[in-house]
């Protein structure tokens, strides 16, 4: 509730864990330990939310499917303006109706965490070039790796049926 707050800076602390992720239907992540510090700068015209998030998020490695702990260190800013109706003109600006008196920041915290993560989740590669992935799983997966085209097909990979169509195009 921001209506009762005086203009100026206000700080709030939150702890994000598996209970938090359970609040979201079809959540991409289910477990983690993240501390969130939210600094709110309130004025008559705009609310500025500065998020600082630190902790870890648990997921699966895309290479070996073992558990992987991703470090979270995020800073993000959200601007809230007031207008006639709710709108999100950009990813970091929200327009709230003037009669609103509170804003639930849980969805914004979740979105900031999810969108700040790398697309691929993989174990680190050590200085000696070895991976922290599960070696047994990597070995098993490499057995199913396809590196060559199946024999009997043309080397260029073009379907011969297209050759007839190409000859038609060349006649025009």
Secondary structure by P-SEA (a helix, b strand, c coil): ccccccccbbbbbbbbccccccccccccccbbbbbbbbbbbccccbbbbbbbbbbbbbbbbcccccbbbbbbbbbbbbbbbbccccccccccbbbcccccccccaaaaaaaaaaaaccccccccccccccccccaaaaaaaaaacccccccccccccccccaaaaaaaaaac
